[in-house]
Amino acid sequence: MDLLKLISPEICLVPLEATDRREAISALVCHLADAGMIENPSAITDVVWEREMQRTTGIGEGLAVPHGRCPTIDKLVVAMGIPSEPVDFQSYDRKPVQFIVLVLSPPDAITDHIQVLGAISRLMSDPGFRKVAINASSAAELSDHFCEALANA
């Protein structure tokens, strides 16, 4: 799975207006629905929230990667958001989240799902890149940073 093919300004929500993690997840899911990339945002939000309740997706260093395998979608999609105010995702390092990447895939796309999660984790593990991503001021700027980094990886 080539993450670069999934990144565009249309999947980016800058700023993401949410006061808690459930609102943040819902906002990103609705953003994808508004862009015509998914249908039935309520059911998809429920799937992602159910996964979130099993174990937080706040992985530390200001990053959360909520995700879910959803029977109502037919291809893997990603959404990214920069909250206007940091959001408590109950991360393991107890730091609030400043950057969220939502990953949704069909139930049978296990390999692609894992590859995308890994690619995001590798990219965001670079402190310099993470800082640039968190400080993006627009969807286009965020998309450009990701595309440039992925093209050079």
Phi and psi in radians as a Rosetta constraint file:
Dihedral C 1 N 2 CA 2 C 2 CIRCULARHARMONIC -1.648 0.35
Dihedral N 2 CA 2 C 2 N 3 CIRCULARHARMONIC 1.847 0.35
Dihedral C 2 N 3 CA 3 C 3 CIRCULARHARMONIC -1.030 0.35
Dihedral N 3 CA 3 C 3 N 4 CIRCULARHARMONIC -0.570 0.35
Dihedral C 3 N 4 CA 4 C 4 CIRCULARHARMONIC -0.986 0.35
Dihedral N 4 CA 4 C 4 N 5 CIRCULARHARMONIC -0.608 0.35
Dihedral C 4 N 5 CA 5 C 5 CIRCULARHARMONIC -1.242 0.35
Dihedral N 5 CA 5 C 5 N 6 CIRCULARHARMONIC -0.276 0.35
Dihedral C 5 N 6 CA 6 C 6 CIRCULARHARMONIC -1.634 0.35
Dihedral N 6 CA 6 C 6 N 7 CIRCULARHARMONIC -0.207 0.35
Dihedral C 6 N 7 CA 7 C 7 CIRCULARHARMONIC -1.659 0.35
Dihedral N 7 CA 7 C 7 N 8 CIRCULARHARMONIC 2.256 0.35
Dihedral C 7 N 8 CA 8 C 8 CIRCULARHARMONIC -2.783 0.35
Dihedral N 8 CA 8 C 8 N 9 CIRCULARHARMONIC 2.833 0.35
Dihedral C 8 N 9 CA 9 C 9 CIRCULARHARMONIC -1.021 0.35
Dihedral N 9 CA 9 C 9 N 10 CIRCULARHARMONIC -0.483 0.35
Dihedral C 9 N 10 CA 10 C 10 CIRCULARHARMONIC -1.137 0.35
Dihedral N 10 CA 10 C 10 N 11 CIRCULARHARMONIC -0.405 0.35
Dihedral C 10 N 11 CA 11 C 11 CIRCULARHARMONIC -1.633 0.35
Dihedral N 11 CA 11 C 11 N 12 CIRCULARHARMONIC -0.029 0.35
Dihedral C 11 N 12 CA 12 C 12 CIRCULARHARMONIC -1.750 0.35
Dihedral N 12 CA 12 C 12 N 13 CIRCULARHARMONIC 2.388 0.35
Dihedral C 12 N 13 CA 13 C 13 CIRCULARHARMONIC -2.127 0.35
Dihedral N 13 CA 13 C 13 N 14 CIRCULARHARMONIC 1.779 0.35
Dihedral C 13 N 14 CA 14 C 14 CIRCULARHARMONIC -2.319 0.35
Dihedral N 14 CA 14 C 14 N 15 CIRCULARHARMONIC 1.952 0.35
Dihedral C 14 N 15 CA 15 C 15 CIRCULARHARMONIC -1.478 0.35
Dihedral N 15 CA 15 C 15 N 16 CIRCULARHARMONIC 2.756 0.35
Dihedral C 15 N 16 CA 16 C 16 CIRCULARHARMONIC -1.679 0.35
Dihedral N 16 CA 16 C 16 N 17 CIRCULARHARMONIC 2.080 0.35
Dihedral C 16 N 17 CA 17 C 17 CIRCULARHARMONIC -1.643 0.35
Dihedral N 17 CA 17 C 17 N 18 CIRCULARHARMONIC 1.899 0.35
Dihedral C 17 N 18 CA 18 C 18 CIRCULARHARMONIC -2.785 0.35
Dihedral N 18 CA 18 C 18 N 19 CIRCULARHARMONIC 2.539 0.35
Dihedral C 18 N 19 CA 19 C 19 CIRCULARHARMONIC -1.842 0.35
Dihedral N 19 CA 19 C 19 N 20 CIRCULARHARMONIC -0.226 0.35
Dihedral C 19 N 20 CA 20 C 20 CIRCULARHARMONIC -2.569 0.35
Dihedral N 20 CA 20 C 20 N 21 CIRCULARHARMONIC 3.029 0.35
Dihedral C 20 N 21 CA 21 C 21 CIRCULARHARMONIC -1.185 0.35
Dihedral N 21 CA 21 C 21 N 22 CIRCULARHARMONIC -0.595 0.35
Dihedral C 21 N 22 CA 22 C 22 CIRCULARHARMONIC -1.145 0.35
Dihedral N 22 CA 22 C 22 N 23 CIRCULARHARMONIC -0.744 0.35
Dihedral C 22 N 23 CA 23 C 23 CIRCULARHARMONIC -1.089 0.35
Dihedral N 23 CA 23 C 23 N 24 CIRCULARHARMONIC -0.688 0.35
Dihedral C 23 N 24 CA 24 C 24 CIRCULARHARMONIC -1.112 0.35
Dihedral N 24 CA 24 C 24 N 25 CIRCULARHARMONIC -0.804 0.35
Dihedral C 24 N 25 CA 25 C 25 CIRCULARHARMONIC -1.068 0.35
Dihedral N 25 CA 25 C 25 N 26 CIRCULARHARMONIC -0.830 0.35
Dihedral C 25 N 26 CA 26 C 26 CIRCULARHARMONIC -1.049 0.35
Dihedral N 26 CA 26 C 26 N 27 CIRCULARHARMONIC -0.733 0.35
Dihedral C 26 N 27 CA 27 C 27 CIRCULARHARMONIC -1.090 0.35
Dihedral N 27 CA 27 C 27 N 28 CIRCULARHARMONIC -0.723 0.35
Dihedral C 27 N 28 CA 28 C 28 CIRCULARHARMONIC -1.215 0.35
Dihedral N 28 CA 28 C 28 N 29 CIRCULARHARMONIC -0.715 0.35
Dihedral C 28 N 29 CA 29 C 29 CIRCULARHARMONIC -1.088 0.35
Dihedral N 29 CA 29 C 29 N 30 CIRCULARHARMONIC -0.811 0.35
Dihedral C 29 N 30 CA 30 C 30 CIRCULARHARMONIC -1.115 0.35
Dihedral N 30 CA 30 C 30 N 31 CIRCULARHARMONIC -0.590 0.35
Dihedral C 30 N 31 CA 31 C 31 CIRCULARHARMONIC -1.068 0.35
Dihedral N 31 CA 31 C 31 N 32 CIRCULARHARMONIC -0.777 0.35
Dihedral C 31 N 32 CA 32 C 32 CIRCULARHARMONIC -1.132 0.35
Dihedral N 32 CA 32 C 32 N 33 CIRCULARHARMONIC -0.666 0.35
Dihedral C 32 N 33 CA 33 C 33 CIRCULARHARMONIC -1.143 0.35
Dihedral N 33 CA 33 C 33 N 34 CIRCULARHARMONIC -0.766 0.35
Dihedral C 33 N 34 CA 34 C 34 CIRCULARHARMONIC -1.077 0.35
Dihedral N 34 CA 34 C 34 N 35 CIRCULARHARMONIC -0.528 0.35
Dihedral C 34 N 35 CA 35 C 35 CIRCULARHARMONIC -1.442 0.35
Dihedral N 35 CA 35 C 35 N 36 CIRCULARHARMONIC -0.014 0.35
Dihedral C 35 N 36 CA 36 C 36 CIRCULARHARMONIC 1.344 0.35
Dihedral N 36 CA 36 C 36 N 37 CIRCULARHARMONIC 0.331 0.35
Dihedral C 36 N 37 CA 37 C 37 CIRCULARHARMONIC -1.617 0.35
Dihedral N 37 CA 37 C 37 N 38 CIRCULARHARMONIC -0.349 0.35
Dihedral C 37 N 38 CA 38 C 38 CIRCULARHARMONIC -2.507 0.35
Dihedral N 38 CA 38 C 38 N 39 CIRCULARHARMONIC 2.855 0.35
Dihedral C 38 N 39 CA 39 C 39 CIRCULARHARMONIC -2.134 0.35
Dihedral N 39 CA 39 C 39 N 40 CIRCULARHARMONIC 2.837 0.35
Dihedral C 39 N 40 CA 40 C 40 CIRCULARHARMONIC 1.040 0.35
Dihedral N 40 CA 40 C 40 N 41 CIRCULARHARMONIC 1.011 0.35
Dihedral C 40 N 41 CA 41 C 41 CIRCULARHARMONIC -1.032 0.35
Dihedral N 41 CA 41 C 41 N 42 CIRCULARHARMONIC -0.546 0.35
Dihedral C 41 N 42 CA 42 C 42 CIRCULARHARMONIC -1.108 0.35
Dihedral N 42 CA 42 C 42 N 43 CIRCULARHARMONIC -0.804 0.35
Dihedral C 42 N 43 CA 43 C 43 CIRCULARHARMONIC -1.157 0.35
Dihedral N 43 CA 43 C 43 N 44 CIRCULARHARMONIC -0.668 0.35
Dihedral C 43 N 44 CA 44 C 44 CIRCULARHARMONIC -1.192 0.35
Dihedral N 44 CA 44 C 44 N 45 CIRCULARHARMONIC -0.730 0.35
Dihedral C 44 N 45 CA 45 C 45 CIRCULARHARMONIC -1.017 0.35
Dihedral N 45 CA 45 C 45 N 46 CIRCULARHARMONIC -0.724 0.35
Dihedral C 45 N 46 CA 46 C 46 CIRCULARHARMONIC -1.067 0.35
Dihedral N 46 CA 46 C 46 N 47 CIRCULARHARMONIC -0.736 0.35
Dihedral C 46 N 47 CA 47 C 47 CIRCULARHARMONIC -1.088 0.35
Dihedral N 47 CA 47 C 47 N 48 CIRCULARHARMONIC -0.814 0.35
Dihedral C 47 N 48 CA 48 C 48 CIRCULARHARMONIC -1.166 0.35
Dihedral N 48 CA 48 C 48 N 49 CIRCULARHARMONIC -0.702 0.35
Dihedral C 48 N 49 CA 49 C 49 CIRCULARHARMONIC -1.148 0.35
Dihedral N 49 CA 49 C 49 N 50 CIRCULARHARMONIC -0.694 0.35
Dihedral C 49 N 50 CA 50 C 50 CIRCULARHARMONIC -1.042 0.35
Dihedral N 50 CA 50 C 50 N 51 CIRCULARHARMONIC -0.740 0.35
Dihedral C 50 N 51 CA 51 C 51 CIRCULARHARMONIC -1.118 0.35
Dihedral N 51 CA 51 C 51 N 52 CIRCULARHARMONIC -0.717 0.35
Dihedral C 51 N 52 CA 52 C 52 CIRCULARHARMONIC -1.092 0.35
Dihedral N 52 CA 52 C 52 N 53 CIRCULARHARMONIC -0.610 0.35
Dihedral C 52 N 53 CA 53 C 53 CIRCULARHARMONIC -1.264 0.35
Dihedral N 53 CA 53 C 53 N 54 CIRCULARHARMONIC -0.373 0.35
Dihedral C 53 N 54 CA 54 C 54 CIRCULARHARMONIC -1.247 0.35
Dihedral N 54 CA 54 C 54 N 55 CIRCULARHARMONIC -0.724 0.35
Dihedral C 54 N 55 CA 55 C 55 CIRCULARHARMONIC -2.909 0.35
Dihedral N 55 CA 55 C 55 N 56 CIRCULARHARMONIC 2.358 0.35
Dihedral C 55 N 56 CA 56 C 56 CIRCULARHARMONIC -1.001 0.35
Dihedral N 56 CA 56 C 56 N 57 CIRCULARHARMONIC 2.565 0.35
Dihedral C 56 N 57 CA 57 C 57 CIRCULARHARMONIC -1.769 0.35
Dihedral N 57 CA 57 C 57 N 58 CIRCULARHARMONIC 0.157 0.35
Dihedral C 57 N 58 CA 58 C 58 CIRCULARHARMONIC -1.326 0.35
Dihedral N 58 CA 58 C 58 N 59 CIRCULARHARMONIC 1.801 0.35
Dihedral C 58 N 59 CA 59 C 59 CIRCULARHARMONIC -1.629 0.35
Dihedral N 59 CA 59 C 59 N 60 CIRCULARHARMONIC -0.023 0.35
Dihedral C 59 N 60 CA 60 C 60 CIRCULARHARMONIC 1.914 0.35
Dihedral N 60 CA 60 C 60 N 61 CIRCULARHARMONIC 2.932 0.35
Dihedral C 60 N 61 CA 61 C 61 CIRCULARHARMONIC 0.982 0.35
Dihedral N 61 CA 61 C 61 N 62 CIRCULARHARMONIC 0.545 0.35
Dihedral C 61 N 62 CA 62 C 62 CIRCULARHARMONIC 1.420 0.35
Dihedral N 62 CA 62 C 62 N 63 CIRCULARHARMONIC 0.209 0.35
Dihedral C 62 N 63 CA 63 C 63 CIRCULARHARMONIC -2.038 0.35
Dihedral N 63 CA 63 C 63 N 64 CIRCULARHARMONIC 2.427 0.35
Dihedral C 63 N 64 CA 64 C 64 CIRCULARHARMONIC -2.265 0.35
Dihedral N 64 CA 64 C 64 N 65 CIRCULARHARMONIC 2.483 0.35
Dihedral C 64 N 65 CA 65 C 65 CIRCULARHARMONIC -2.271 0.35
Dihedral N 65 CA 65 C 65 N 66 CIRCULARHARMONIC 1.240 0.35
Dihedral C 65 N 66 CA 66 C 66 CIRCULARHARMONIC -1.111 0.35
Dihedral N 66 CA 66 C 66 N 67 CIRCULARHARMONIC 2.532 0.35
Dihedral C 66 N 67 CA 67 C 67 CIRCULARHARMONIC -2.728 0.35
Dihedral N 67 CA 67 C 67 N 68 CIRCULARHARMONIC 2.844 0.35
Dihedral C 67 N 68 CA 68 C 68 CIRCULARHARMONIC -2.907 0.35
Dihedral N 68 CA 68 C 68 N 69 CIRCULARHARMONIC 2.668 0.35
Dihedral C 68 N 69 CA 69 C 69 CIRCULARHARMONIC -1.789 0.35
Dihedral N 69 CA 69 C 69 N 70 CIRCULARHARMONIC 2.059 0.35
Dihedral C 69 N 70 CA 70 C 70 CIRCULARHARMONIC -2.059 0.35
Dihedral N 70 CA 70 C 70 N 71 CIRCULARHARMONIC 2.130 0.35
Dihedral C 70 N 71 CA 71 C 71 CIRCULARHARMONIC -1.157 0.35
Dihedral N 71 CA 71 C 71 N 72 CIRCULARHARMONIC -0.255 0.35
Dihedral C 71 N 72 CA 72 C 72 CIRCULARHARMONIC -1.578 0.35
Dihedral N 72 CA 72 C 72 N 73 CIRCULARHARMONIC 0.017 0.35
Dihedral C 72 N 73 CA 73 C 73 CIRCULARHARMONIC -2.025 0.35
Dihedral N 73 CA 73 C 73 N 74 CIRCULARHARMONIC 2.688 0.35
Dihedral C 73 N 74 CA 74 C 74 CIRCULARHARMONIC -1.944 0.35
Dihedral N 74 CA 74 C 74 N 75 CIRCULARHARMONIC -0.073 0.35
Dihedral C 74 N 75 CA 75 C 75 CIRCULARHARMONIC -2.633 0.35
Dihedral N 75 CA 75 C 75 N 76 CIRCULARHARMONIC 2.716 0.35
Dihedral C 75 N 76 CA 76 C 76 CIRCULARHARMONIC -1.174 0.35
Dihedral N 76 CA 76 C 76 N 77 CIRCULARHARMONIC 2.363 0.35
Dihedral C 76 N 77 CA 77 C 77 CIRCULARHARMONIC -2.364 0.35
Dihedral N 77 CA 77 C 77 N 78 CIRCULARHARMONIC 2.694 0.35
Dihedral C 77 N 78 CA 78 C 78 CIRCULARHARMONIC -2.290 0.35
Dihedral N 78 CA 78 C 78 N 79 CIRCULARHARMONIC 2.565 0.35
Dihedral C 78 N 79 CA 79 C 79 CIRCULARHARMONIC -2.351 0.35
Dihedral N 79 CA 79 C 79 N 80 CIRCULARHARMONIC 2.549 0.35
Dihedral C 79 N 80 CA 80 C 80 CIRCULARHARMONIC -2.225 0.35
Dihedral N 80 CA 80 C 80 N 81 CIRCULARHARMONIC 2.491 0.35
Dihedral C 80 N 81 CA 81 C 81 CIRCULARHARMONIC -2.515 0.35
Dihedral N 81 CA 81 C 81 N 82 CIRCULARHARMONIC 2.571 0.35
Dihedral C 81 N 82 CA 82 C 82 CIRCULARHARMONIC -2.005 0.35
Dihedral N 82 CA 82 C 82 N 83 CIRCULARHARMONIC 1.862 0.35
Dihedral C 82 N 83 CA 83 C 83 CIRCULARHARMONIC -1.068 0.35
Dihedral N 83 CA 83 C 83 N 84 CIRCULARHARMONIC 2.471 0.35
Dihedral C 83 N 84 CA 84 C 84 CIRCULARHARMONIC -1.137 0.35
Dihedral N 84 CA 84 C 84 N 85 CIRCULARHARMONIC -0.514 0.35
Dihedral C 84 N 85 CA 85 C 85 CIRCULARHARMONIC -2.301 0.35
Dihedral N 85 CA 85 C 85 N 86 CIRCULARHARMONIC 2.446 0.35
Dihedral C 85 N 86 CA 86 C 86 CIRCULARHARMONIC -0.922 0.35
Dihedral N 86 CA 86 C 86 N 87 CIRCULARHARMONIC 2.538 0.35
Dihedral C 86 N 87 CA 87 C 87 CIRCULARHARMONIC -2.014 0.35
Dihedral N 87 CA 87 C 87 N 88 CIRCULARHARMONIC 2.376 0.35
Dihedral C 87 N 88 CA 88 C 88 CIRCULARHARMONIC -1.359 0.35
Dihedral N 88 CA 88 C 88 N 89 CIRCULARHARMONIC 1.950 0.35
Dihedral C 88 N 89 CA 89 C 89 CIRCULARHARMONIC -1.830 0.35
Dihedral N 89 CA 89 C 89 N 90 CIRCULARHARMONIC 0.205 0.35
Dihedral C 89 N 90 CA 90 C 90 CIRCULARHARMONIC 0.951 0.35
Dihedral N 90 CA 90 C 90 N 91 CIRCULARHARMONIC 0.770 0.35
Dihedral C 90 N 91 CA 91 C 91 CIRCULARHARMONIC -1.112 0.35
Dihedral N 91 CA 91 C 91 N 92 CIRCULARHARMONIC 2.714 0.35
Dihedral C 91 N 92 CA 92 C 92 CIRCULARHARMONIC -1.109 0.35
Dihedral N 92 CA 92 C 92 N 93 CIRCULARHARMONIC -0.544 0.35
Dihedral C 92 N 93 CA 93 C 93 CIRCULARHARMONIC -1.553 0.35
Dihedral N 93 CA 93 C 93 N 94 CIRCULARHARMONIC 0.071 0.35
Dihedral C 93 N 94 CA 94 C 94 CIRCULARHARMONIC 1.113 0.35
Dihedral N 94 CA 94 C 94 N 95 CIRCULARHARMONIC 0.233 0.35
Dihedral C 94 N 95 CA 95 C 95 CIRCULARHARMONIC -1.587 0.35
Dihedral N 95 CA 95 C 95 N 96 CIRCULARHARMONIC 2.482 0.35
Dihedral C 95 N 96 CA 96 C 96 CIRCULARHARMONIC -1.198 0.35
Dihedral N 96 CA 96 C 96 N 97 CIRCULARHARMONIC 2.755 0.35
Dihedral C 96 N 97 CA 97 C 97 CIRCULARHARMONIC -1.562 0.35
Dihedral N 97 CA 97 C 97 N 98 CIRCULARHARMONIC 2.324 0.35
Dihedral C 97 N 98 CA 98 C 98 CIRCULARHARMONIC -2.003 0.35
Dihedral N 98 CA 98 C 98 N 99 CIRCULARHARMONIC -0.114 0.35
Dihedral C 98 N 99 CA 99 C 99 CIRCULARHARMONIC -2.615 0.35
Dihedral N 99 CA 99 C 99 N 100 CIRCULARHARMONIC 2.305 0.35
Dihedral C 99 N 100 CA 100 C 100 CIRCULARHARMONIC -2.253 0.35
Dihedral N 100 CA 100 C 100 N 101 CIRCULARHARMONIC 2.300 0.35
Dihedral C 100 N 101 CA 101 C 101 CIRCULARHARMONIC -2.104 0.35
Dihedral N 101 CA 101 C 101 N 102 CIRCULARHARMONIC 2.081 0.35
Dihedral C 101 N 102 CA 102 C 102 CIRCULARHARMONIC -1.699 0.35
Dihedral N 102 CA 102 C 102 N 103 CIRCULARHARMONIC 2.272 0.35
Dihedral C 102 N 103 CA 103 C 103 CIRCULARHARMONIC -2.135 0.35
Dihedral N 103 CA 103 C 103 N 104 CIRCULARHARMONIC 2.152 0.35
Dihedral C 103 N 104 CA 104 C 104 CIRCULARHARMONIC -2.164 0.35
Dihedral N 104 CA 104 C 104 N 105 CIRCULARHARMONIC 2.384 0.35
Dihedral C 104 N 105 CA 105 C 105 CIRCULARHARMONIC -2.547 0.35
Dihedral N 105 CA 105 C 105 N 106 CIRCULARHARMONIC 2.785 0.35
Dihedral C 105 N 106 CA 106 C 106 CIRCULARHARMONIC -1.155 0.35
Dihedral N 106 CA 106 C 106 N 107 CIRCULARHARMONIC 2.716 0.35
Dihedral C 106 N 107 CA 107 C 107 CIRCULARHARMONIC -0.998 0.35
Dihedral N 107 CA 107 C 107 N 108 CIRCULARHARMONIC -0.530 0.35
Dihedral C 107 N 108 CA 108 C 108 CIRCULARHARMONIC -1.572 0.35
Dihedral N 108 CA 108 C 108 N 109 CIRCULARHARMONIC 0.051 0.35
Dihedral C 108 N 109 CA 109 C 109 CIRCULARHARMONIC -1.709 0.35
Dihedral N 109 CA 109 C 109 N 110 CIRCULARHARMONIC 0.823 0.35
Dihedral C 109 N 110 CA 110 C 110 CIRCULARHARMONIC -1.075 0.35
Dihedral N 110 CA 110 C 110 N 111 CIRCULARHARMONIC -0.808 0.35
Dihedral C 110 N 111 CA 111 C 111 CIRCULARHARMONIC -1.097 0.35
Dihedral N 111 CA 111 C 111 N 112 CIRCULARHARMONIC -0.837 0.35
Dihedral C 111 N 112 CA 112 C 112 CIRCULARHARMONIC -1.061 0.35
Dihedral N 112 CA 112 C 112 N 113 CIRCULARHARMONIC -0.722 0.35
Dihedral C 112 N 113 CA 113 C 113 CIRCULARHARMONIC -1.020 0.35
Dihedral N 113 CA 113 C 113 N 114 CIRCULARHARMONIC -0.858 0.35
Dihedral C 113 N 114 CA 114 C 114 CIRCULARHARMONIC -1.172 0.35
Dihedral N 114 CA 114 C 114 N 115 CIRCULARHARMONIC -0.688 0.35
Dihedral C 114 N 115 CA 115 C 115 CIRCULARHARMONIC -1.108 0.35
Dihedral N 115 CA 115 C 115 N 116 CIRCULARHARMONIC -0.723 0.35
Dihedral C 115 N 116 CA 116 C 116 CIRCULARHARMONIC -1.183 0.35
Dihedral N 116 CA 116 C 116 N 117 CIRCULARHARMONIC -0.746 0.35
Dihedral C 116 N 117 CA 117 C 117 CIRCULARHARMONIC -1.034 0.35
Dihedral N 117 CA 117 C 117 N 118 CIRCULARHARMONIC -0.732 0.35
Dihedral C 117 N 118 CA 118 C 118 CIRCULARHARMONIC -1.143 0.35
Dihedral N 118 CA 118 C 118 N 119 CIRCULARHARMONIC -0.747 0.35
Dihedral C 118 N 119 CA 119 C 119 CIRCULARHARMONIC -1.105 0.35
Dihedral N 119 CA 119 C 119 N 120 CIRCULARHARMONIC -0.720 0.35
Dihedral C 119 N 120 CA 120 C 120 CIRCULARHARMONIC -1.127 0.35
Dihedral N 120 CA 120 C 120 N 121 CIRCULARHARMONIC -0.778 0.35
Dihedral C 120 N 121 CA 121 C 121 CIRCULARHARMONIC -1.073 0.35
Dihedral N 121 CA 121 C 121 N 122 CIRCULARHARMONIC -0.758 0.35
Dihedral C 121 N 122 CA 122 C 122 CIRCULARHARMONIC -1.094 0.35
Dihedral N 122 CA 122 C 122 N 123 CIRCULARHARMONIC -0.801 0.35
Dihedral C 122 N 123 CA 123 C 123 CIRCULARHARMONIC -1.110 0.35
Dihedral N 123 CA 123 C 123 N 124 CIRCULARHARMONIC -0.803 0.35
Dihedral C 123 N 124 CA 124 C 124 CIRCULARHARMONIC -1.340 0.35
Dihedral N 124 CA 124 C 124 N 125 CIRCULARHARMONIC -0.162 0.35
Dihedral C 124 N 125 CA 125 C 125 CIRCULARHARMONIC -1.320 0.35
Dihedral N 125 CA 125 C 125 N 126 CIRCULARHARMONIC -0.237 0.35
Dihedral C 125 N 126 CA 126 C 126 CIRCULARHARMONIC -1.414 0.35
Dihedral N 126 CA 126 C 126 N 127 CIRCULARHARMONIC 1.973 0.35
Dihedral C 126 N 127 CA 127 C 127 CIRCULARHARMONIC -1.010 0.35
Dihedral N 127 CA 127 C 127 N 128 CIRCULARHARMONIC -0.646 0.35
Dihedral C 127 N 128 CA 128 C 128 CIRCULARHARMONIC -1.149 0.35
Dihedral N 128 CA 128 C 128 N 129 CIRCULARHARMONIC -0.792 0.35
Dihedral C 128 N 129 CA 129 C 129 CIRCULARHARMONIC -1.130 0.35
Dihedral N 129 CA 129 C 129 N 130 CIRCULARHARMONIC -0.763 0.35
Dihedral C 129 N 130 CA 130 C 130 CIRCULARHARMONIC -1.003 0.35
Dihedral N 130 CA 130 C 130 N 131 CIRCULARHARMONIC -0.758 0.35
Dihedral C 130 N 131 CA 131 C 131 CIRCULARHARMONIC -1.097 0.35
Dihedral N 131 CA 131 C 131 N 132 CIRCULARHARMONIC -0.782 0.35
Dihedral C 131 N 132 CA 132 C 132 CIRCULARHARMONIC -1.076 0.35
Dihedral N 132 CA 132 C 132 N 133 CIRCULARHARMONIC -0.777 0.35
Dihedral C 132 N 133 CA 133 C 133 CIRCULARHARMONIC -1.093 0.35
Dihedral N 133 CA 133 C 133 N 134 CIRCULARHARMONIC -0.820 0.35
Dihedral C 133 N 134 CA 134 C 134 CIRCULARHARMONIC -1.102 0.35
Dihedral N 134 CA 134 C 134 N 135 CIRCULARHARMONIC -0.529 0.35
Dihedral C 134 N 135 CA 135 C 135 CIRCULARHARMONIC -1.628 0.35
Dihedral N 135 CA 135 C 135 N 136 CIRCULARHARMONIC 0.093 0.35
Dihedral C 135 N 136 CA 136 C 136 CIRCULARHARMONIC -1.050 0.35
Dihedral N 136 CA 136 C 136 N 137 CIRCULARHARMONIC 2.413 0.35
Dihedral C 136 N 137 CA 137 C 137 CIRCULARHARMONIC -1.772 0.35
Dihedral N 137 CA 137 C 137 N 138 CIRCULARHARMONIC -0.040 0.35
Dihedral C 137 N 138 CA 138 C 138 CIRCULARHARMONIC -2.680 0.35
Dihedral N 138 CA 138 C 138 N 139 CIRCULARHARMONIC 2.858 0.35
Dihedral C 138 N 139 CA 139 C 139 CIRCULARHARMONIC -1.076 0.35
Dihedral N 139 CA 139 C 139 N 140 CIRCULARHARMONIC -0.718 0.35
Dihedral C 139 N 140 CA 140 C 140 CIRCULARHARMONIC -1.124 0.35
Dihedral N 140 CA 140 C 140 N 141 CIRCULARHARMONIC -0.745 0.35
Dihedral C 140 N 141 CA 141 C 141 CIRCULARHARMONIC -1.114 0.35
Dihedral N 141 CA 141 C 141 N 142 CIRCULARHARMONIC -0.767 0.35
Dihedral C 141 N 142 CA 142 C 142 CIRCULARHARMONIC -1.087 0.35
Dihedral N 142 CA 142 C 142 N 143 CIRCULARHARMONIC -0.828 0.35
Dihedral C 142 N 143 CA 143 C 143 CIRCULARHARMONIC -1.038 0.35
Dihedral N 143 CA 143 C 143 N 144 CIRCULARHARMONIC -0.785 0.35
Dihedral C 143 N 144 CA 144 C 144 CIRCULARHARMONIC -1.052 0.35
Dihedral N 144 CA 144 C 144 N 145 CIRCULARHARMONIC -0.761 0.35
Dihedral C 144 N 145 CA 145 C 145 CIRCULARHARMONIC -1.062 0.35
Dihedral N 145 CA 145 C 145 N 146 CIRCULARHARMONIC -0.794 0.35
Dihedral C 145 N 146 CA 146 C 146 CIRCULARHARMONIC -1.128 0.35
Dihedral N 146 CA 146 C 146 N 147 CIRCULARHARMONIC -0.806 0.35
Dihedral C 146 N 147 CA 147 C 147 CIRCULARHARMONIC -1.098 0.35
Dihedral N 147 CA 147 C 147 N 148 CIRCULARHARMONIC -0.717 0.35
Dihedral C 147 N 148 CA 148 C 148 CIRCULARHARMONIC -1.106 0.35
Dihedral N 148 CA 148 C 148 N 149 CIRCULARHARMONIC -0.818 0.35
Dihedral C 148 N 149 CA 149 C 149 CIRCULARHARMONIC -1.106 0.35
Dihedral N 149 CA 149 C 149 N 150 CIRCULARHARMONIC -0.737 0.35
Dihedral C 149 N 150 CA 150 C 150 CIRCULARHARMONIC -1.191 0.35
Dihedral N 150 CA 150 C 150 N 151 CIRCULARHARMONIC -0.652 0.35
Dihedral C 150 N 151 CA 151 C 151 CIRCULARHARMONIC -1.165 0.35
Dihedral N 151 CA 151 C 151 N 152 CIRCULARHARMONIC -0.521 0.35
Dihedral C 151 N 152 CA 152 C 152 CIRCULARHARMONIC -1.620 0.35
Dihedral N 152 CA 152 C 152 N 153 CIRCULARHARMONIC -0.026 0.35
